[in-house]
Amino acid sequence: MRAMKIARVLVYQHDLEVAGGLYEMSTSEVANLDTTVVVLETSDGTLGFGETCPLGPTYQPQHALGARAAIAEVAPAILGLDPRQPGVVYEAMNQALSGSVYGKSAIDVACWDLSGKAYGARVADLLGGAHRDRIPSYYGVMPASPEACAAKATELVAAGFGRIQVKCGARSLNEDIDTVRAVAAAVPPQTLLLADANRGWTQRQAINFSQATRDIALALEQPCDSLADHYAIAGKVCHPIFLDESADSIANIMDAVSSGLAQGFGMKISRVGGLTPMATVRDIAAARRIPHTVDDTWGGDILAASCVHMAASCLPSQHEGTWISEPYTSRAYPMISSPITNTDGWIDLPSGPGLGVEPDLGAWGEPLVTYS
Ligand SMILES: [Mg+2]
């Protein structure tokens, strides 16, 4: 096998604006996203791309400066390694730094991109193969009046979305109940419906919400703050529990699956540390027929591409959808490749090789830092 070594690690920063001004969740709202892109340059000049983009500093225990600090810790340890061995590169990162997997995630994704380029294959093919070349997306309806949310959901379903998430937890419980009732009444019964409180409910609120809406087929997505909260409400709520923010490690996810706590997951690739650990999560979920999404926390085309490749490698019966920041982002970074877009609730898999996306590096300016 021809030698291939990581010769340089270049780190870029971009600001991504939220279209329409604000993205609102129960625990935070964001107007700008600080995203970090890692470029791995190999000894033969091939470039691999990865990205990590925390959804602001309070959505979960991640922040942009933390990602870049983690990359600074691990970058020297991966120089000289073969990027076609993402498991070996990952172990070198773990030996250099404990935790902060959302920073390591960008490097891991860049290794998969380089592997694909080296082998002339799509990342989805390296992950086991693409079960489909077009994957479903879903939409998060932000807090508004019940009538406005129902109208938005109706419009989305008519456009092609089969999965609607209603953001809850930011207002009174009665407003949440009225809103979810209005949305459920407005969409066809086969629509996958979720009430996503983004950690915003107390145990009591989650139980009361669920019991008040017990006649509606929906799932509770991350109703409460901690994993312990969810163990406490399990058996007292009337709906399946989908963990999102608390699904933050392979160990937690294994426990949540084996104990029967979680009936689904909102999965973020960077939260578990990249495509390498996410492949394990995918297989755990498949073994117990647990549905899940494959998303990340905002980002641009590079991050979206990693989500779509992973999602394509998931069994369609398990993969419920992939959220990408387009069309919520009004200004991403310049790219040469076609943008990854959400068209009527569906996203096309890039053709590759690797992730199949190419940044316009000439328009990006100088990197923040280069490790060599
Ligand atoms: Mg969520």
Residues whose N, C-alpha, C, O or C-beta is under 5 A from the ligand:
A	BS01	MG	D196 E221 D244 G266
